[in-house]
């Protein structure tokens, strides 16, 4: 059976499953459009870290990633969970 672990070549596939949940939470909690939420996410430092498979952030749930993004947007900092 082939290895199913994401790597830098297929991290985009993983992100395609993660990002809709984060965008929906941004829309719900910030009362913004999908376009506005997408812009916030895709221009964030967190998203750049998510794109780097070596950070292993892809294994976190989208609610945790959303909380990390909110922290970045409000404070400019990102706190990584203990399991990192």
DSSP file (Angstrom, degrees, kcal/mol; ACC not computed):
  #  RESIDUE AA STRUCTURE BP1 BP2  ACC     N-H-->O    O-->H-N    N-H-->O    O-->H-N    TCO  KAPPA ALPHA  PHI   PSI    X-CA   Y-CA   Z-CA
    1    1 A X              0   0    0      0, 0.0     3,-0.1     0, 0.0     2,-0.0   0.000 360.0 360.0 360.0 131.0    0.0    0.0    0.0
    2    2 A X        -     0   0    0      1,-0.1     2,-0.3     2,-0.1     0, 0.0  -0.298 360.0 -93.3 -69.3 153.1    1.5    3.4   -1.0
    3    3 A X        -     0   0    0      1,-0.1    -1,-0.1     2,-0.0     0, 0.0  -0.492  33.1-166.3 -65.4 126.3    2.3    6.0    1.7
    4    4 A X        +     0   0    0     -2,-0.3     2,-0.2    -3,-0.1    -1,-0.1   0.355  47.1 120.9 -97.1   3.3   -0.7    8.3    2.2
    5    5 A X  S    S-     0   0    0      1,-0.1    -2,-0.0     0, 0.0     0, 0.0  -0.495  70.7-109.6 -70.9 132.5    1.3   10.9    4.2
    6    6 A X        -     0   0    0     -2,-0.2     2,-0.3     5,-0.1    -1,-0.1  -0.267  38.9-176.0 -59.2 147.1    1.2   14.4    2.5
    7    7 A X    >>  -     0   0    0     -3,-0.1     3,-1.0    47,-0.0     4,-1.0  -0.811  46.2 -86.5-132.8 178.3    4.5   15.6    1.0
    8    8 A X  T 34 S+     0   0    0     -2,-0.3     4,-0.3     1,-0.3     3,-0.2   0.791 125.1  57.5 -60.7 -26.7    5.5   18.9   -0.6
    9    9 A X  T 34 S+     0   0    0      1,-0.2    -1,-0.3     2,-0.1     3,-0.1   0.812 119.3  26.6 -74.0 -29.6    4.2   17.6   -4.0
   10   10 A X  T X> S+     0   0    0     -3,-1.0     4,-1.1     1,-0.1     3,-1.1   0.245  83.2 108.3-119.4  14.7    0.7   16.9   -2.8
   11   11 A X  H 3X S+     0   0    0     -4,-1.0     4,-2.6     1,-0.3     5,-0.2   0.808  73.8  66.9 -61.3 -28.4    0.2   19.3    0.1
   12   12 A X  H 3> S+     0   0    0     -4,-0.3     4,-1.6     1,-0.2    -1,-0.3   0.852  96.7  53.9 -60.5 -34.7   -2.2   21.3   -2.2
   13   13 A X  H <> S+     0   0    0     -3,-1.1     4,-0.7     2,-0.2    -1,-0.2   0.916 109.6  47.3 -64.8 -43.4   -4.6   18.4   -2.1
   14   14 A X  H >X S+     0   0    0     -4,-1.1     4,-1.5     1,-0.2     3,-1.2   0.915 109.8  53.1 -64.0 -43.5   -4.6   18.4    1.7
   15   15 A X  H 3X S+     0   0    0     -4,-2.6     4,-2.8     1,-0.3     5,-0.3   0.830  98.9  64.2 -62.5 -31.4   -5.1   22.2    1.8
   16   16 A X  H 3< S+     0   0    0     -4,-1.6     4,-0.4     1,-0.2    -1,-0.3   0.772 107.7  42.4 -63.8 -24.6   -8.1   21.8   -0.5
   17   17 A X  H << S+     0   0    0     -3,-1.2     4,-0.4    -4,-0.7    -1,-0.2   0.764 119.0  43.5 -88.6 -29.0   -9.8   19.9    2.3
   18   18 A X  H >X S+     0   0    0     -4,-1.5     4,-1.3     1,-0.1     3,-0.7   0.901 102.6  61.8 -84.1 -44.4   -8.6   22.2    5.1
   19   19 A X  H 3X S+     0   0    0     -4,-2.8     4,-2.8     1,-0.2     5,-0.2   0.812  93.2  61.1 -62.9 -35.8   -9.2   25.7    3.8
   20   20 A X  H 3> S+     0   0    0     -4,-0.4     4,-2.4    -5,-0.3    -1,-0.2   0.899 105.6  49.6 -59.6 -37.1  -13.0   25.6    3.2
   21   21 A X  H <> S+     0   0    0     -3,-0.7     4,-2.1    -4,-0.4    -1,-0.2   0.906 112.3  46.6 -65.9 -41.3  -13.5   25.0    6.9
   22   22 A X  H  X S+     0   0    0     -4,-1.3     4,-2.3     2,-0.2    -2,-0.2   0.920 112.7  50.1 -66.4 -43.1  -11.3   27.9    7.9
   23   23 A X  H  X S+     0   0    0     -4,-2.8     4,-2.5     1,-0.2    -2,-0.2   0.906 109.7  51.2 -62.3 -41.8  -12.9   30.2    5.4
   24   24 A X  H  X S+     0   0    0     -4,-2.4     4,-2.8    -5,-0.2    -1,-0.2   0.913 109.7  49.6 -63.0 -42.3  -16.4   29.3    6.6
   25   25 A X  H  X S+     0   0    0     -4,-2.1     4,-2.8     2,-0.2     5,-0.3   0.904 110.7  50.3 -63.4 -40.7  -15.3   30.0   10.2
   26   26 A X  H  X S+     0   0    0     -4,-2.3     4,-2.4     2,-0.2     6,-0.4   0.931 112.1  47.8 -61.1 -44.6  -13.9   33.4    9.1
   27   27 A X  H  X>S+     0   0    0     -4,-2.5     4,-1.1     1,-0.2     5,-0.6   0.932 116.2  43.6 -61.5 -46.5  -17.2   34.2    7.3
   28   28 A X  H  <5S+     0   0    0     -4,-2.8    -2,-0.2     1,-0.2    -1,-0.2   0.915 122.0  36.0 -66.5 -44.7  -19.3   33.2   10.3
   29   29 A X  H  <5S+     0   0    0     -4,-2.8    -2,-0.2    -5,-0.2    -1,-0.2   0.769 127.1  34.6 -86.3 -27.1  -17.3   34.9   13.0
   30   30 A X  H  <5S-     0   0    0     -4,-2.4    -1,-0.2    -5,-0.3    -3,-0.2   0.467  99.1-129.8-105.1  -3.9  -16.2   38.0   11.2
   31   31 A X  T  <5 +     0   0    0     -4,-1.1     2,-0.3    -5,-0.3    -3,-0.2   0.938  60.7 135.7  54.5  51.9  -19.4   38.4    9.1
   32   32 A X      < -     0   0    0     -5,-0.6    -1,-0.2    -6,-0.4    -2,-0.1  -0.786  56.9 -93.6-123.8 167.9  -17.5   38.8    5.9
   33   33 A X     >  -     0   0    0     -2,-0.3     4,-2.6     1,-0.1     5,-0.2  -0.240  36.1-107.7 -75.2 166.7  -17.8   37.3    2.4
   34   34 A X  H  > S+     0   0    0      1,-0.2     4,-2.6     2,-0.2     5,-0.2   0.887 122.4  53.1 -61.1 -38.3  -16.1   34.2    1.1
   35   35 A X  H  > S+     0   0    0      2,-0.2     4,-2.4     1,-0.2    -1,-0.2   0.936 109.9  46.4 -63.3 -45.9  -13.9   36.4   -1.0
   36   36 A X  H  > S+     0   0    0      1,-0.2     4,-2.2     2,-0.2    -2,-0.2   0.900 113.8  48.6 -63.0 -41.1  -12.9   38.5    2.0
   37   37 A X  H  X S+     0   0    0     -4,-2.6     4,-2.5     2,-0.2    -1,-0.2   0.903 110.7  51.1 -65.8 -40.9  -12.3   35.4    4.1
   38   38 A X  H  X S+     0   0    0     -4,-2.6     4,-3.2     1,-0.2     5,-0.3   0.912 108.9  50.9 -62.5 -42.4  -10.2   33.9    1.3
   39   39 A X  H  X S+     0   0    0     -4,-2.4     4,-1.6     1,-0.2    -1,-0.2   0.929 110.6  49.1 -61.4 -45.4   -8.1   37.0    1.0
   40   40 A X  H  < S+     0   0    0     -4,-2.2     4,-0.2     2,-0.2    -2,-0.2   0.937 117.1  41.8 -58.9 -46.5   -7.4   37.0    4.8
   41   41 A X  H >< S+     0   0    0     -4,-2.5     3,-1.7     1,-0.2     6,-0.5   0.964 114.9  46.7 -67.2 -52.9   -6.4   33.4    4.8
   42   42 A X  H 3< S+     0   0    0     -4,-3.2    -1,-0.2     1,-0.3    -2,-0.2   0.709 114.1  48.7 -69.1 -19.1   -4.4   33.2    1.6
   43   43 A X  T 3< S+     0   0    0     -4,-1.6    -1,-0.3    -5,-0.3    -2,-0.2   0.366  93.4 106.5 -96.3   4.5   -2.4   36.4    2.5
   44   44 A X  S <> S-     0   0    0     -3,-1.7     4,-1.4    -4,-0.2     5,-0.1  -0.429  75.6-128.9 -85.7 157.4   -1.7   35.2    6.0
   45   45 A X  H  > S+     0   0    0      1,-0.2     4,-2.1     2,-0.2     5,-0.2   0.861 110.2  61.6 -65.4 -36.9    1.6   33.9    7.5
   46   46 A X  H  > S+     0   0    0      1,-0.2     4,-2.5     2,-0.2    -1,-0.2   0.915 101.6  50.7 -57.7 -43.8   -0.3   30.9    8.7
   47   47 A X  H  > S+     0   0    0     -6,-0.5     4,-2.2     1,-0.2    -1,-0.2   0.901 107.7  52.7 -63.5 -39.2   -1.2   29.9    5.2
   48   48 A X  H  X S+     0   0    0     -4,-1.4     4,-0.6     1,-0.2    -1,-0.2   0.885 110.5  48.2 -62.5 -37.1    2.4   30.2    4.1
   49   49 A X  H >< S+     0   0    0     -4,-2.1     3,-0.7     1,-0.2     6,-0.4   0.880 108.8  53.9 -68.7 -37.6    3.3   27.9    7.0
   50   50 A X  H 3< S+     0   0    0     -4,-2.5    -2,-0.2     1,-0.2    -1,-0.2   0.867 102.7  57.6 -62.8 -36.4    0.5   25.5    6.0
   51   51 A X  H 3< S+     0   0    0     -4,-2.2     2,-0.9    -5,-0.2    -1,-0.2   0.720  91.1  80.1 -67.4 -20.8    1.9   25.3    2.4
   52   52 A X    X<  -     0   0    0     -3,-0.7     3,-2.1    -4,-0.6     4,-0.4  -0.786  69.7-160.3 -91.0 104.0    5.2   24.1    3.8
   53   53 A X  G >  S+     0   0    0     -2,-0.9     3,-1.5     1,-0.3    -1,-0.2   0.790  84.4  69.9 -55.6 -30.9    4.7   20.4    4.5
   54   54 A X  G 3  S+     0   0    0      1,-0.3    -1,-0.3     2,-0.1    -4,-0.1   0.730  87.7  64.0 -64.1 -21.8    7.6   20.3    6.9
   55   55 A X  G <  S-     0   0    0     -3,-2.1    -1,-0.3    -6,-0.4    -2,-0.2   0.742  92.5-147.2 -71.9 -21.5    5.7   22.4    9.5
   56   56 A X    X   +     0   0    0     -3,-1.5     3,-1.3    -4,-0.4     4,-0.2   0.671  55.0 134.8  62.0  18.9    3.2   19.5    9.8
   57   57 A X  G >   +     0   0    0     -5,-0.4     3,-2.0    -8,-0.3    -7,-0.1   0.744  53.7  79.0 -66.9 -21.1    0.4   22.0   10.4
   58   58 A X  G 3  S+     0   0    0      1,-0.3    -1,-0.2    -8,-0.2     4,-0.1   0.717  83.2  63.4 -59.8 -21.0   -1.8   20.1    7.9
   59   59 A X  G <  S+     0   0    0     -3,-1.3    -1,-0.3     2,-0.1    -2,-0.2   0.613  85.0  93.9 -82.3  -9.6   -2.5   17.5   10.6
   60   60 A X  S <  S-     0   0    0     -3,-2.0     2,-0.1    -4,-0.2    -4,-0.0  -0.487  85.0-104.4 -80.3 152.4   -4.3   20.1   12.8
   61   61 A X     >  -     0   0    0     -2,-0.1     4,-2.4     1,-0.1     3,-0.3  -0.361  27.9-114.7 -71.8 155.6   -8.0   20.5   12.7
   62   62 A X  H  > S+     0   0    0      1,-0.2     4,-2.6     2,-0.2     5,-0.2   0.823 115.0  58.2 -66.0 -28.6   -9.4   23.5   10.9
   63   63 A X  H  > S+     0   0    0      2,-0.2     4,-2.2     1,-0.2    -1,-0.2   0.910 109.1  45.6 -64.2 -37.4  -10.9   24.9   14.1
   64   64 A X  H  > S+     0   0    0     -3,-0.3     4,-2.1     2,-0.2    -2,-0.2   0.926 113.6  48.7 -67.7 -43.3   -7.4   24.9   15.7
   65   65 A X  H  X S+     0   0    0     -4,-2.4     4,-2.4     1,-0.2    -2,-0.2   0.887 109.4  53.6 -63.0 -38.1   -6.0   26.4   12.5
   66   66 A X  H  X S+     0   0    0     -4,-2.6     4,-2.9     2,-0.2    -1,-0.2   0.929 107.6  50.3 -61.2 -45.0   -8.7   29.1   12.6
   67   67 A X  H  X S+     0   0    0     -4,-2.2     4,-2.1     1,-0.2    -2,-0.2   0.895 110.3  50.1 -60.3 -39.6   -7.8   30.0   16.2
   68   68 A X  H  X S+     0   0    0     -4,-2.1     4,-2.1     2,-0.2    -1,-0.2   0.900 111.3  49.0 -64.8 -40.1   -4.2   30.3   15.1
   69   69 A X  H  X S+     0   0    0     -4,-2.4     4,-2.9     2,-0.2    -2,-0.2   0.917 108.8  52.1 -65.9 -43.6   -5.2   32.5   12.2
   70   70 A X  H  X S+     0   0    0     -4,-2.9     4,-2.1     1,-0.2     5,-0.3   0.903 109.0  51.3 -59.6 -40.4   -7.4   34.7   14.5
   71   71 A X  H  X>S+     0   0    0     -4,-2.1     4,-2.9    -5,-0.2     5,-0.8   0.930 111.0  47.9 -61.3 -44.6   -4.4   35.1   16.8
   72   72 A X  H  X5S+     0   0    0     -4,-2.1     4,-1.6     4,-0.2    -2,-0.2   0.923 112.7  48.7 -61.2 -44.0   -2.3   36.2   13.9
   73   73 A X  H  <5S+     0   0    0     -4,-2.9    -1,-0.2     1,-0.2    -2,-0.2   0.829 120.5  35.7 -68.2 -32.0   -4.9   38.6   12.6
   74   74 A X  H  <5S+     0   0    0     -4,-2.1    -2,-0.2    -5,-0.2    -1,-0.2   0.800 136.4  15.7 -92.8 -30.6   -5.4   40.3   16.0
   75   75 A X  H  <5S-     0   0    0     -4,-2.9    -3,-0.2     2,-0.3    -2,-0.2   0.608  90.4-122.3-118.2 -17.2   -1.9   40.2   17.5
   76   76 A X  S  <<S+     0   0    0     -4,-1.6     2,-0.3    -5,-0.8    -4,-0.2   0.447  80.7 103.6  84.4  -0.7    0.5   39.5   14.6
   77   77 A X        -     0   0    0     -6,-0.7     2,-0.4    -9,-0.0    -1,-0.3  -0.767  58.4-150.0-112.9 158.6    1.7   36.4   16.4
   78   78 A X        -     0   0    0     -2,-0.3     2,-0.6    -3,-0.1   -10,-0.1  -0.992   6.9-157.7-128.4 123.3    1.1   32.7   16.0
   79   79 A X        -     0   0    0     -2,-0.4     2,-0.3   -11,-0.1    -8,-0.1  -0.891  15.0-142.1 -99.9 124.9    1.2   30.3   18.9
   80   80 A X        -     0   0    0     -2,-0.6    -2,-0.0     1,-0.1   -23,-0.0  -0.659  25.3-105.1 -86.3 139.4    1.8   26.7   17.9
   81   81 A X    >   -     0   0    0     -2,-0.3     3,-1.9     1,-0.1    -1,-0.1  -0.177  32.5-107.4 -58.8 156.6    0.0   24.0   19.8
   82   82 A X  T 3  S+     0   0    0      1,-0.3    -1,-0.1     2,-0.1    -2,-0.1   0.804 114.6  66.3 -56.1 -33.8    2.0   22.0   22.3
   83   83 A X  T 3         0   0    0      1,-0.3    -1,-0.3     0, 0.0    -2,-0.1   0.564 360.0 360.0 -71.1  -5.7    2.0   18.9   20.1
   84   84 A X    <         0   0    0     -3,-1.9    -1,-0.3   -27,-0.0    -2,-0.1   0.508 360.0 360.0 -65.3 360.0    4.2   20.7   17.5
